[in-house]
Amino acid sequence: MVGAGVVEETTVVERAPGGPLATPVALGSIRLEGGPVVVARLESALGPGDSVRLEYRDGVPVASRTAP
């Protein structure tokens, strides 16, 4: 695990340079506990205020929900 934080905003990317993506990608801005904001791929349906843990997978930051 790289860190923990809270989802601030989310969006879904459906297009990339060259055309549409085969599968839309959910992204979110994650406010880390130390203060900085990281843009990360969202592993599941997450929304503003959700607590997440941040990991790197194949060089990509991925946020997943923490246990309640």
C-alpha positions as CSV (number, residue, x, y, z in Angstrom):
1,M,0.0,0.0,0.0
2,V,1.3,3.5,-0.9
3,G,-1.1,5.5,1.3
4,A,-4.6,6.2,2.4
5,G,-6.9,9.0,1.6
6,V,-10.4,10.2,0.7
7,V,-12.0,10.5,-2.8
8,E,-12.7,14.2,-3.6
9,E,-14.0,14.0,-7.2
10,T,-14.7,11.3,-9.8
11,T,-15.1,11.1,-13.6
12,V,-15.2,8.4,-16.3
13,V,-12.9,8.5,-19.3
14,E,-14.5,7.0,-22.4
15,R,-12.1,8.3,-25.1
16,A,-8.4,8.6,-25.5
17,P,-6.2,9.9,-28.3
18,G,-7.0,7.7,-31.3
19,G,-10.6,6.9,-30.4
20,P,-13.0,5.4,-27.9
21,L,-11.7,3.0,-25.2
22,A,-13.0,-0.6,-25.2
23,T,-13.9,-0.2,-21.6
24,P,-14.5,3.1,-19.8
25,V,-12.0,3.9,-17.0
26,A,-13.2,5.5,-13.7
27,L,-10.7,8.1,-12.3
28,G,-10.7,10.0,-9.1
29,S,-8.8,12.7,-7.3
30,I,-7.6,11.3,-4.0
31,R,-6.6,13.5,-1.1
32,L,-3.9,11.6,0.7
33,E,-3.6,11.8,4.5
34,G,-0.4,13.8,4.2
35,G,-2.2,16.5,2.1
36,P,-1.3,16.0,-1.6
37,V,-3.8,15.0,-4.2
38,V,-3.2,12.1,-6.6
39,V,-5.3,11.2,-9.7
40,A,-5.9,7.4,-9.6
41,R,-7.9,4.7,-11.3
42,L,-10.9,3.7,-9.2
43,E,-11.1,0.0,-8.6
44,S,-14.9,0.0,-7.9
45,A,-17.8,2.4,-7.7
46,L,-16.5,5.1,-5.4
47,G,-17.7,8.6,-4.7
48,P,-16.7,11.8,-2.9
49,G,-16.1,11.2,0.7
50,D,-15.2,7.5,0.4
51,S,-12.1,6.3,2.3
52,V,-9.6,4.5,0.1
53,R,-6.2,2.9,0.1
54,L,-3.8,3.7,-2.8
55,E,-1.6,1.1,-4.4
56,Y,0.5,1.0,-7.5
57,R,-0.2,-1.7,-10.0
58,D,2.1,-1.9,-13.1
59,G,3.0,1.7,-12.4
60,V,-0.6,3.0,-12.2
61,P,-2.0,4.4,-9.0
62,V,-5.2,2.5,-8.1
63,A,-7.6,3.4,-5.3
64,S,-9.8,0.8,-3.6
65,R,-12.3,1.1,-0.8
66,T,-11.1,0.6,2.7
67,A,-13.1,-1.6,5.1
68,P,-15.8,0.4,7.0
